[in-house]
Amino acid sequence: MRYKAIFLDYYGTLAAEDDAIIDRIVRRIADVSPVDCSPEDVLRNWRFHHLCDMAHGENFKPQRQIEEESLAALLELYRVDLDPAELSAELWQYWRAPQVFEDAGWFLRHIDAPTCVVSNIDTEDLERAMSNAGWAFDYVVTSEMCRAYKPRQQVFARALTAAGCQPDEVLHVGDSLRIDVAGAQNVGIDAAWINRKRRKLPPGTPAPCFECVDLRQLLGRLTR
């Protein structure tokens, strides 16, 4: 394998995303809102990812804070009298003990290169998640450490510094085309897209170096 280190997104790549919990939250809001709306409408107006994009440098906020504040704004928009902290509790619990993918443990046991987790989750939540999974990595970089979220360049730059590598010496592995693949490509890092849902690459989107349905397939391609 030609890479000196492997960078890994965590949620969506090594562990399942919180989609089911998000779905329950937006359905609950849609069910009780006096505004005529669908769960899909509620989800579209949840500005969590936009606020993450805006949170950097002096304006940085931890992901838990952004999640609760964005949810409070959503409840106000749909005139729903629910407690955002109460709605968030299941999410926060899941972030600390997410369901890990079977192929993730296999990949980590067989990969013959240093690994660095590069995650947008808050540091303490990620540490708990890794501990619950029984996983250890050579390096860990979080948004809190960088005061910025992927796909911003400073997150990947910090990971490169931690691993002591140049951009052309590492591969970043993730499930998000915007946050992981484009973010890595923007700093000259090769990217592998773990496309578990078998989505089509949108027209005009730069292709990743690898597109795989899971981490077993990726390791097979890396070790040919």
C-alpha positions in Angstrom: 0.0 0.0 0.0 1.4 3.3 -1.0 -0.1 5.5 1.7 1.8 6.3 4.9 -1.3 7.0 6.9 -5.1 6.5 6.7 -7.4 9.3 7.9 -10.9 8.1 8.9 -14.2 9.8 9.4 -16.1 8.2 12.3 -19.9 8.6 12.0 -21.2 7.2 8.8 -17.8 5.4 8.1 -16.9 3.4 11.1 -20.2 3.7 13.0 -23.7 4.3 11.8 -25.1 7.8 11.6 -27.9 9.0 13.9 -30.5 9.1 11.0 -33.1 7.1 12.9 -33.1 9.5 15.8 -33.2 12.5 13.6 -36.2 11.0 11.8 -38.0 10.5 15.1 -37.3 14.1 16.1 -38.6 15.7 12.9 -41.7 13.4 12.9 -42.5 14.4 16.4 -42.2 18.1 15.5 -44.4 17.7 12.4 -47.0 15.7 14.3 -47.6 18.4 17.0 -46.9 21.6 15.0 -49.9 23.9 14.2 -48.0 24.7 11.0 -49.0 22.6 8.0 -45.7 20.7 7.4 -44.2 17.3 6.7 -41.2 15.7 8.4 -39.3 16.4 5.2 -40.2 20.1 5.5 -38.9 20.1 9.1 -35.7 18.4 8.2 -35.0 20.8 5.3 -35.4 23.8 7.7 -33.1 22.3 10.4 -30.0 24.5 9.9 -27.6 22.4 11.9 -25.1 21.8 9.0 -25.3 25.5 8.0 -24.4 26.6 11.5 -21.5 24.1 11.6 -20.2 25.7 8.4 -20.4 29.1 10.0 -18.8 28.1 13.3 -15.0 28.6 13.1 -12.3 30.6 14.8 -13.7 33.0 17.3 -17.2 32.0 16.2 -16.7 28.3 16.9 -19.3 26.4 19.0 -19.2 22.7 20.0 -21.5 20.4 18.1 -23.7 19.8 21.1 -24.3 23.5 21.5 -25.0 23.9 17.7 -27.4 21.0 17.8 -29.4 22.3 20.7 -29.5 25.9 19.4 -30.5 24.9 15.9 -33.2 22.6 17.3 -34.5 25.4 19.5 -34.8 27.7 16.4 -36.6 24.9 14.6 -39.1 24.5 17.4 -39.8 28.2 17.3 -40.2 28.2 13.6 -42.9 25.5 13.8 -44.4 26.9 17.0 -43.8 23.7 19.0 -43.5 23.9 22.8 -41.0 21.2 23.4 -37.7 21.3 25.3 -34.8 21.1 22.9 -32.5 19.6 25.5 -35.1 16.8 26.1 -35.3 16.2 22.4 -31.5 16.2 22.1 -30.9 13.7 24.9 -31.3 10.6 22.7 -28.9 12.1 20.1 -26.3 12.9 22.7 -26.5 9.4 24.2 -26.1 7.8 20.8 -23.1 9.9 19.9 -21.3 8.3 22.8 -22.3 4.7 22.0 -23.1 4.5 18.2 -23.7 1.3 16.4 -20.4 0.3 14.8 -20.2 -1.4 11.4 -18.9 -4.9 11.4 -16.5 -4.2 8.6 -15.0 -1.3 10.6 -13.5 -3.5 13.2 -12.2 -5.9 10.6 -10.7 -3.0 8.7 -8.9 -1.6 11.7 -7.5 -5.0 12.6 -6.1 -5.5 9.1 -5.0 -2.1 7.9 -1.2 -1.9 7.8 -0.7 1.8 8.3 -1.1 4.4 11.1 -4.7 5.6 11.5 -6.1 9.1 12.4 -9.7 9.7 13.2 -10.8 13.1 11.7 -14.3 13.9 13.1 -16.7 16.8 13.5 -18.0 15.3 16.8 -17.1 16.9 20.1 -13.9 15.5 21.6 -15.5 14.0 24.8 -18.3 12.3 22.8 -15.8 10.8 20.3 -13.5 9.6 23.1 -16.5 7.8 24.7 -17.6 6.3 21.4 -14.1 4.9 20.7 -13.8 3.6 24.2 -17.2 1.9 24.0 -16.1 0.3 20.7 -12.8 -0.8 22.2 -10.9 0.9 19.4 -7.6 2.8 19.6 -6.1 5.0 16.9 -2.7 6.5 16.4 -4.0 10.0 16.2 -7.3 11.8 16.8 -8.4 15.1 15.4 -11.8 16.7 16.3 -13.5 19.9 15.4 -13.1 21.2 18.9 -9.3 20.8 18.7 -9.3 22.9 15.4 -12.1 25.3 16.3 -13.5 24.5 12.9 -15.6 21.7 11.2 -14.9 19.7 8.1 -14.7 20.5 5.2 -12.6 23.4 6.4 -8.9 23.0 5.5 -7.6 23.6 9.0 -9.1 20.3 10.2 -7.2 18.3 7.5 -4.1 20.4 8.1 -4.1 19.5 11.8 -4.4 15.8 10.9 -1.5 16.0 8.5 0.6 17.6 11.2 -0.4 15.0 13.8 0.6 12.2 11.4 3.7 13.9 10.2 2.7 13.5 6.5 2.4 15.4 3.3 -1.0 15.6 1.6 0.1 13.1 -1.2 1.1 10.5 1.5 -2.3 9.9 3.0 -5.8 8.7 2.1 -8.9 10.2 3.8 -11.8 7.8 4.1 -15.4 9.1 4.6 -19.0 8.8 3.7 -19.8 12.4 2.9 -19.0 13.7 -0.6 -19.1 17.3 0.6 -17.5 17.1 4.1 -15.0 14.2 3.6 -14.3 13.8 -0.1 -14.3 17.4 -1.2 -12.8 18.5 2.0 -9.8 16.2 1.6 -9.4 16.9 -2.2 -9.3 20.7 -1.5 -6.0 20.2 0.4 -4.5 17.7 -2.0 -5.4 14.6 -0.1 -6.7 11.5 -1.9 -10.2 10.5 -0.9 -12.1 7.3 -0.6 -15.9 7.5 -0.6 -17.6 4.8 1.5 -20.9 4.7 -0.4 -22.9 2.2 1.8 -26.2 3.5 0.4 -25.0 3.0 -3.2 -25.9 6.5 -4.2 -25.0 7.9 -7.6 -22.2 10.4 -7.9 -24.0 13.7 -8.7 -23.2 15.2 -12.1 -20.2 17.5 -12.0 -18.9 16.2 -8.7 -15.1 15.4 -8.8 -14.7 11.7 -8.5 -13.0 10.3 -5.4 -9.9 8.1 -5.9 -11.9 5.1 -4.6 -15.6 4.5 -4.3 -16.5 1.4 -2.2 -19.6 0.0 -0.7 -17.8 -0.8 2.6 -14.4 -0.9 4.2 -13.7 -4.5 3.2 -13.9 -3.6 -0.4 -11.7 -0.6 0.2 -8.9 -2.6 1.9 -9.0 -5.1 -0.9 -8.4 -2.4 -3.4 -5.7 -0.8 -1.3 -3.7 -4.1 -1.0 -3.9 -5.3 -4.6 
